[in-house]
Amino acid sequence: MTTRPTLSSRGKGNAQIGDWVGKVWRGDARELLRELPVESVDLVITDPPYFISRNTVIHRAMRPMKYRAARSITLDFGTWDHFVSEADYWRFTRDWLTAVARVIRPGGHLVTFFDQNRVSYLIALAKREGLACRQHLYWVKSNPAPRARKVDFMIALEHAIWFTKEPRSGATFNYQLGQQKNYVLAAVPHHPRLHPTQKPEAVLRVWIAYLSGEGDVVLDPFAGSGSTLCAARDLSRQWVACEREAEYVAVARTRLAQRPCAKPTDRALRSTPSTHGRNSR
């Protein structure tokens, strides 16, 4: 592992980042990140909107013998995953990527979940921002959802891309932790699920452990229910979070008010608003 400067020795901007860490900030990440000090973040792990929501409902209650369940399935994750057009979505993606690239230090990392059908466009945008594509990473679901219509395969993979900001000298990779596959096997969070696209902390902890050090700053600009933040805090990292939706800000803050973070079954989370939308999560 290459030695790099510590957070406290990296310059004037680092005194300011202390005003941001340890808090879930409500607002649009594209605007909030303009206020963070330049090159003050070591690692970004996030799960932005994919623009995959559809106004489709599978009414399983109408044919319970076929689907073996009475609960309907909606493919609309929430208003935050709706855009006027494909061009509008790519403007949004370009804007948040630019904002993230500004705050990552040289040699710092970005790991973002993304729609596998659009990933080539994301890599091209990232390259323009000085973010070099390193590898494709995967979450392998140990309990993928059965297909309601039984006409295709279960979706058991979620795709993420790992980037490093150029120049890559000083980049952290904690190889001493041992050989690690480019996928992590973990169950889909349930009982109840705090966010419709919530990611398991077990996956996030692996990536945080390998791509940052204790005391480093981890940012999630689409924080959702706060899973990235809980994983970062468990590993003694500092963390910064942005989230636009008030209901998820409340969920994340409630989880983080406890040590360790509150789990979905904890009574404290039952008083937070019910959720039906999407993000990192």
C-alpha positions, 0 to 999 in steps of 0.5 A: 500500500502506498503511503499518502498524507494524513487528513490533518496534513493535507492543507487549508481545506481540511479544517473546513471539512470538519464542519460537514462530517458526521451529519446527514445534510438535506438537499440536492447533492449537486448544490450541497457539494459545491460548498464542500472544500475542494479535494477533501474526500477520500472515498465516495460510495453511492447509489444514484437514481437510475431512471428505470422507474416505470408506471407498471404494477403487477397485480399478484392478488388477481392470480395468487395461485400463479404468483403464490403471493397476494402483494402487488409489485410496483416498478415505480421507485419514487419521484426522485427516479423520474426525469423528463427525458433521457437527455435530462437524466444524463445532464443530472448524472453529469452534474453530480459526477462533476460535483463529486470529482471536485471534492475527491482528493487526487488518488481518492476513489469513487464506487457507484452502483449504476444501471449496467445497460448505461455503464459505458456512458458513465465511464466516458463522463467520468473520464472527462472529470479525471476519474479513471475506471479501475474495475467493475464490482458486484453485489451477488444476492444470496436471496434474489427475488423470484420472477413474478411472471416466470418468463426470465432469470432471477436478477441476482447481480447489482453492478458497481464501478470503481474509479480513482481520481488521477493522478493515482499516486497515493491511492489507498488499496489495503491489500494487507487485508487479503485477496478479495474477489470483485464481488461480495455475496450478501442477502437483500435487506428485509424485515422491513426494508428501509428503502426500496433499493437499500444496499447491505452493509456487508457489501459496503464494509468490504469496499470501504475497508479496502479503499480507505483508512481509519479517519478518512472521509467517506461521502455518500451524496445519495444517502437514502436510509444511511447504510453507507454511513453506518458501514463507514462509522463501524470502520472508524471512518469519518462520513458526510452525507447528502439526501434530498428526500425528507423521509429518508433523512429522518430514517438515516438520522434515527439509525445513526443516533444509535451505536451500532446503527439501528436495525430495521426491526428496532422500535426507534425506526417504526416511528419514522415515515413509511417509505416507497421511493429509492437511493443508496441505501 
